[in-house]
């Protein structure tokens, strides 16, 4: 039995910021040796439309859903069974089922083996639902892909889930309210195996368990690895914790600042941000620890105006952020935000991910204090301004960005981000690499 496992792309172009597909290594480790499996990453090269396989399996997010459905329909028309999993099919299984013979809802650890058994016997079931409670002890098999195809950044996961539930985030919709962590010994073994010198912890918040996190950082010391992670505002305010992270190899922290407006933070449920009197103290603590900052912002909540993007860029530039995202507020399926905007009749499309006239960077809804066009323009202007050559050069002077060992990461991150925001802005969704839609 031979299966093609695919990560589809949202459009035609290769993505220079594509990270290693962690799901490929998980699936590879879960697949018995007698089952042949080939992996195809649409972010790197076109997905062949004529693979000779017994099944096609797709890991789908909302931005790639349209392209994934077109690819699936083509294979099903030739009698090839199609399996779909990932965030989007898990949150919209009925929609995905229109293009798939089987939909995996949730994680792979407790669904992939029974699915393979049913596939081998020709009795594939329409749904495979994970309990999302499997112990996180699996070490992925990275022979599933060629690391040379990706930036030299190794991916590691310590936990799944998040202890917070922001209005716009789909993490709770996918994982539920529980949070699980890997045994520290398993994570350290993964880190030791990784050939890359720089790692990225893909956890949505590395501090789901503060005790285990401190144990992890202590174990990471002396491994000669540098790493980046995402943390919450409460963790960022702890100087002892940040110093321990730096000693363990941390060079940059990703923080969801999201907004400078308290009304917006309240509306989005960003509790940790509201507990601080302001961001100044937190940023001073991070700077004292010598860590770079990767800040994320969303624009489009009810207090935002057409000037919000400029204000956020000024804030990020003034504080020397190494990297920053300025995203239009995105109502993703399954989130409280999506349900609220739908009930208020503010969505511009019932399903923006399938709309023929939707382009990357477009507003997905009507904001309260600006037009949809204003939202698109202010986000685009913020992105282009922050990643202008003058801005990149100016922010380089910030002491954390110019530290020995940080400069290369800073430059690579800014060059790749600049290239991708220009390449993706206005890109149409759903064009498969061969030109079908």
PyMOL commands that set and color helices and strands:
alter all, ss='L'
color gray80, all
select helices_A, chain A and resi 22-30+65-77+87-91+93-97+112-120+142-144+147-149+171-175+184-193+210-220+233-236+239-247+262-268+271-274+279-288+308-318+336-343+352-354+372-386+389-395+407-424
alter helices_A, ss='H'
color red, helices_A
select strands_A, chain A and resi 2-7+36-41+55-59+81-85+102-105+127-129+154-156+159-160+180-181+198-201+226-231+250-258+292-299+323-328
alter strands_A, ss='S'
color yellow, strands_A
deselect
rebuild
show_as cartoon
